[in-house]
């Protein structure tokens, strides 16, 4: 039997949005917390966007990818998270069928772009560390912008094909108060591979290689320091600190990626086998969106230049003359 034909008429006959079972105080608190999460996502990513655009010393090739990531994550915060959080609090989709279709179309594009932006950053860091001379001469701003543009176009093309050829989503008869879609078996596997397994494989493999290369470099520095000037241990301590930081960042990146995205793709895969509750979809989708909230913290706040630029923006010092030159305004 087709996935879209599983007793929709019977289900819709008896479906109605449940009445709220929480107190007014808890209800208001849920909306306040949801608004705080949305604002945190938007503000965090907007700080990254403004920093990269405004400050000259952040106009680097890697930050072009960070900028693309911040744009996609800010779209998640602006276009997806409010509707998703309201849906979860109300336990009912109140925006209608047409917006439900638009909602999942936008979700498919911006979320996959966000995932592949993270993968591109891992590729960039691996190339820069494994072969810095080749990276300097071959990777230009034009090449990086082309990669970002190609990433957005590829994800848009994939989502268009995904919804067009899957067919079930556009033809589904949705019950009032519900908003979800079904995939056929083929597209379930395709989506799992393209949207999760491939970028996860790239991120884990390349960041592992980055860690290994960084550790080799730190070891070489220690050996050179011990043979040349053993009286000082400053470089040795710095290299050990660098190793610990690299391992910590690597662990956080992979862990956050898995925690936020794995539940959603497990649900997508199992939804074709079992009849799962709508509440489960809401919860795993929120985890998916939270990846966009955490990304600015991981990819920006771990680095001192971004921390300093954020401080200048928050204190409104960017309106000073020559504030785009960080060396002139940072002590």
Helices and strands as residue ranges (DSSP letters): G 3-5, H 8-13, H 24-54, G 56-58, H 61-75, I 76-80, H 81-90, H 96-130, H 132-138, H 141-166, H 168-171, H 185-192, I 193-197, H 198-228, H 234-270, H 278-299, H 304-314, G 317-319, H 326-329
